[in-house]
Amino acid sequence: MFSVPAPLPDDPAALQLILRAAVAEIERLTQMIANLQRHRFGRKSERLGVNEQDRLDQELDDISQRLAEQTAVLAAAVPPEPAAEPAPSKRNRGALPAHLPRIEVTIEPDETACPCCGGSLHVIGEDRAELLDHVPSQLRVRLIRRPRLGCRACESVVLQAPAPERPIDGGLATEALVSHVVISKYCDHQPLYRQTQILARQGIELDRSTLCGWVGRAAWWLTPLYELMLSTVLAAPVLFADDTTLPVLDPGRGRTKTGRLWCYAVDPRPWKGPGHAAVAYAYSEDRKAEHPEAHLKGFRGLLQTDGYKGFNRAGETTHALCWAHARRRFHDIVATSKVPVPLADEALRRIGELYAVEASIAGSPADQRLALRQRHSRPITDAIQLWMTDRLERVPGGSNIAKAFRYVLSHWDGLTVFLNDGRCAIDTNTVERQMRPVALGRKNSMFAGSDAGGRHWAILSTLIQTAKLNGIEPQAWLTDVLERIVSGRTKSHQLDTLLPWNWDNAAQSRAISTT
């Protein structure tokens, strides 16, 4: 790695060599970042596996830090010549949010007298610049005082306001602190043992079991709202479904068992449909088909899944399948083969044409999407079916490419539902995106402590991820929701007012300003 020597040499020729080397190093690092970002954010066929992606992210962070360091060293070594009029910045950082508190700092010249005549100077204007500052999170004590009032004439009369409900019976935590612990665990993926370490640095010694109790109590308070949100999601006319593993501690056997989180997602925005984006999770101890069957009992509508047969028993539904899963089989062949596989490349190209059509109709009403798919996508799918049927007869039956062809052709009815329904998506990425937070939390926490912990995971993740989908700051929302439920200000028949899309924006501003 290049480094600028200190002190700098006085010889202009030597100084030029150093500057050229520094510029070359910056260009090299910039190109490395561009290459890594291409793998990270580029076409899906260029992306890496999960483990390689983690390594790539770390490498990208390291190189970006090195680039910032080299740029700063070079700028310090060769300061720019002062300009008579500073050139206006071409960067557009945007305005900082209005709800953030402002701390004004005024910087005046050391001398405030006129350098010509010595007279006093007056303000004729000012330059303003807003910088985003950080104040470390602060723990504070809320002292609740309840005066007892007595009557001098009637000695037996004593009046006192009743003690307010607490989120934790006999506990010290306010709703805001409980919400912070929940958000840190299920949104920011900070396990409880790490949170106890962070609190200890501020002089608050708490056992992890105490925080576990807070999380369990929060889940209990929020269960009615969760059930309302789950029923709202399952009543949608278009639903995505998927599931993922959740390791759960099995104390009797001294190891973990494999639980499941079932995920149901709704997002009418791509086809401008009614309703709101939402996601709901449900926990079960295994992957038996009886669980999605129970969840989807009575569901009537369009259900889009990855092809798991357990979803096929769900009521009177139209089942749509996922082209991303079909495409992935050909991508895996290309990624793992040491020699070119022209048939797999051709399959990826043809499927890519379908995705190009989808990109052009994203956000259009359902009827327009349907018309454009009939015009552009149906000829593509018809050609794919004929091509794969023909090629399947020419390749070895046990080869990976033959298996990929058979997968597509055997699931053809489900894969082509999107051609006949403008509300349908081409894949299940809507729900797969909502599985990523679960994977991150699972990676950091490693396992849930019990089946009850798995249910808490489902309850709290449902509320947090739905708030995020609707552009609501989850910490502020969850704090306000807990305060309203615990205090009894919001009754059970009023829970719909607490759903993220019904939440009062004024309440959001107040909650953000106090958290």
PyMOL commands that set and color helices and strands:
alter all, ss='L'
color gray80, all
select helices_A, chain A and resi 12-41+44-46+50-77+175-186+192-201+208-234+251-253+269-271+290-295+309-313+323-336+342-361+366-392+400-410+412-415+417-420+429-433+436-445+451-469+474-487+492-498+505-514
alter helices_A, ss='H'
color red, helices_A
select strands_A, chain A and resi 149-150+158-159+238-250+255-266+278-284+300-304+316-320
alter strands_A, ss='S'
color yellow, strands_A
deselect
rebuild
show_as cartoon
